[in-house]
Amino acid sequence: MINPGIFLGVLVQLALLGTLDAVAGLGPLGWLAGAAYGIAVGGFLTYGLNRSTARSLGPADAVTLARSGLVGCVTALVVDTAGREIVTMVVIASVALALDAVDGQVARRTGTASPLGARFDMEVDAYLILILSVVVAQSLGPWVLTIGAMRYVFVAASRLWPWLNAPLPPSVARKTVAAVQGIVLVAVASTVLPLWAGFVVTLGALGLLTWSFGRDTWWLLEQHAFHPARRVAADVA
């Protein structure tokens, strides 16, 4: 049975799509993409709740769910208009990125941080970066998709090498690099930068992301190679 909070989140997604349709206009593809995203998020959260000890979503999860609804609207615009509603898309994506700093603060202040909430927050971020990279790739080339795909390549690799699933230590640098990706992609998608400048800053963002993933992968490899107990734990997981 679907959790009431999750069900409400799906309804909010549909309401946001309706509002977006009234403001910017959405065709069948946009509605389909946005609704499919909302339903997929609901399924992900339901599965996560069923596997966790939590009975319901916390206040921070509600903020992330609201932010996810905005990401669903970005998805609908990108799929439906192929980037023609740039201003609307950039505004919504910017709000979604700004709210990324809110759910973490809410979780800490209310003492409701959870593994599910952290994972949900990370996946919403990763998907937003992916959809923004699709937009920017239309003007700079398919190489930009590397930014959006890197997280998913890492997840796929962890299926082959389970030690990649081991927990990483907290890192301000990792969080900063992740934030830079969204800021750069939104700025470039807005077309306020000349094409050459957009190319340079996007290439720089990709370089930072590659460094961040490379550093984390190397750290995990060292833990796997030189700490047998942790290696066994990661392989079992």
C-alpha positions in Angstrom: 0.0 0.0 0.0 1.3 3.4 -1.0 2.2 5.8 1.9 -0.2 8.8 2.2 2.7 11.2 2.0 4.0 9.6 -1.2 0.6 9.6 -2.7 0.2 13.3 -1.9 3.6 13.8 -3.6 2.4 12.2 -6.8 -0.8 14.4 -6.7 1.4 17.5 -6.2 3.5 16.5 -9.2 0.3 16.3 -11.3 -0.9 19.6 -9.9 2.5 21.3 -10.8 2.2 19.9 -14.3 -1.2 21.3 -14.6 0.0 24.7 -13.4 2.9 24.5 -15.9 0.5 23.6 -18.7 -1.6 26.7 -17.9 1.5 29.0 -17.8 3.7 27.6 -20.6 1.6 25.0 -22.3 2.4 21.2 -22.3 1.7 18.7 -25.0 1.0 15.0 -24.5 4.7 14.2 -24.4 5.4 16.7 -21.7 2.5 15.4 -19.6 3.6 11.8 -20.1 7.2 12.5 -19.2 6.3 14.5 -16.1 3.7 12.1 -14.9 5.9 9.1 -15.5 8.7 10.8 -13.5 6.3 11.4 -10.6 5.0 7.9 -10.6 8.6 6.5 -10.7 9.6 8.7 -7.8 6.6 7.4 -5.8 7.6 3.8 -6.6 11.2 4.5 -5.5 10.1 6.0 -2.2 7.6 3.2 -1.5 10.2 0.6 -2.2 12.7 2.5 0.0 10.2 2.8 2.9 9.3 -0.9 2.8 13.0 -1.8 3.1 13.7 0.7 5.9 12.5 1.0 9.5 10.8 4.3 8.8 7.0 4.3 8.8 6.6 7.7 7.0 8.5 10.5 5.3 10.2 13.0 7.5 10.0 16.8 7.1 13.2 16.9 5.2 11.9 14.2 2.9 8.8 16.4 2.2 11.1 19.2 1.1 13.0 16.9 -1.2 9.7 15.6 -2.5 8.6 19.1 -3.3 11.9 19.7 -5.0 11.4 16.5 -7.0 8.1 17.9 -8.2 10.0 20.8 -9.7 12.5 18.4 -11.4 9.5 16.6 -12.9 8.4 19.9 -14.4 11.9 20.5 -15.8 11.6 17.0 -17.3 8.3 17.7 -18.9 9.6 21.0 -20.4 12.7 19.4 -21.9 10.8 16.5 -23.4 7.9 18.4 -24.6 9.4 21.6 -26.0 13.0 20.4 -26.8 14.3 23.4 -24.8 12.1 26.1 -26.4 10.8 27.2 -23.0 14.3 28.0 -21.8 13.4 30.8 -19.4 10.7 28.8 -17.6 12.9 25.7 -17.4 15.9 27.7 -16.1 13.7 29.4 -13.4 12.2 26.1 -12.2 15.6 24.3 -12.2 17.2 27.2 -10.3 14.5 27.0 -7.6 15.1 23.2 -7.4 18.8 23.7 -7.0 18.3 26.4 -4.3 16.0 24.1 -2.3 18.8 21.5 -2.2 20.3 23.5 0.7 17.1 23.5 2.6 16.2 19.8 3.0 19.6 19.1 4.6 19.2 21.9 7.1 15.7 20.7 7.9 17.0 17.1 8.5 19.7 18.3 10.8 17.5 20.8 12.8 14.7 18.3 13.3 17.0 15.3 13.9 15.2 13.3 11.2 18.2 12.5 8.9 17.9 9.0 7.5 19.7 6.8 4.9 16.6 6.9 2.7 16.3 10.7 2.9 20.0 11.0 2.0 19.6 8.6 -0.9 16.5 10.3 -2.2 18.2 13.7 -2.1 21.2 12.4 -4.0 19.1 10.7 -6.7 17.0 13.8 -7.3 20.2 15.8 -7.6 21.7 13.2 -10.0 18.6 13.2 -12.2 18.4 16.9 -12.4 22.0 17.1 -13.5 21.3 14.4 -16.1 18.3 16.3 -17.6 20.2 19.6 -17.6 23.1 17.9 -19.4 20.7 16.8 -22.1 19.6 20.5 -22.6 23.2 21.8 -22.7 24.3 19.0 -25.0 22.0 20.3 -27.7 24.3 23.4 -28.0 27.7 22.1 -26.9 27.7 18.6 -28.1 27.0 15.1 -26.8 30.2 15.1 -24.6 28.2 17.1 -22.0 26.1 14.0 -21.3 29.2 12.6 -19.6 28.4 15.0 -16.7 24.9 13.6 -16.3 25.9 10.0 -16.9 28.8 9.8 -14.5 26.8 9.0 -11.4 24.9 6.3 -13.2 28.1 4.8 -14.6 29.4 4.6 -11.1 26.3 2.9 -9.9 26.5 0.4 -12.7 30.2 -0.3 -11.9 29.3 -1.0 -8.3 27.2 -3.9 -9.5 30.4 -5.5 -10.9 32.7 -4.3 -8.0 30.6 -4.3 -4.8 33.4 -2.5 -2.9 32.3 0.7 -4.7 29.2 0.5 -2.5 31.2 1.1 0.7 30.3 4.4 2.5 32.5 7.4 1.8 33.7 9.8 4.4 31.9 13.2 4.4 33.5 15.7 2.0 32.9 19.4 1.5 34.8 19.2 -1.8 32.4 16.5 -3.1 29.3 18.5 -2.2 30.8 21.7 -3.7 31.7 19.9 -7.0 28.2 18.5 -7.2 26.7 21.9 -6.6 28.9 23.4 -9.3 27.6 21.0 -11.9 24.0 22.3 -11.4 25.0 25.9 -11.3 27.1 25.7 -14.5 24.6 23.7 -16.4 21.8 26.1 -15.6 23.9 29.1 -16.5 24.9 27.6 -19.8 21.3 26.4 -20.5 20.1 30.0 -20.0 22.2 31.1 -22.9 23.4 34.2 -21.0 27.0 33.1 -21.7 28.6 33.2 -25.1 29.0 29.8 -26.6 32.7 29.7 -26.1 32.4 30.7 -22.5 29.7 28.1 -22.0 32.1 25.5 -23.5 34.9 26.5 -21.2 33.0 26.5 -17.9 31.2 23.2 -18.8 34.5 21.6 -19.6 35.9 22.9 -16.3 32.8 21.4 -14.5 33.4 18.1 -16.1 37.0 18.2 -15.1 36.1 18.8 -11.5 33.5 16.1 -11.5 36.0 13.6 -13.0 38.5 14.5 -10.3 35.9 14.1 -7.6 34.7 10.7 -8.8 38.3 9.6 -9.4 39.4 10.6 -5.9 36.5 8.8 -4.3 37.1 5.7 -6.4 40.8 5.7 -5.5 39.9 6.0 -1.8 37.4 3.1 -2.0 40.0 1.0 -3.9 42.6 1.6 -1.2 40.1 0.6 1.5 39.2 -2.5 -0.4 42.9 -3.5 -1.0 44.4 -2.7 2.3 41.5 -3.3 4.8 40.4 -6.9 4.5 37.6 -6.6 7.1 36.1 -3.7 5.2 36.5 -5.6 1.9 34.6 -8.6 3.2 31.8 -6.3 4.5 31.6 -4.5 1.1 31.5 -7.8 -0.8 28.7 -9.2 1.4 26.7 -6.0 0.9 
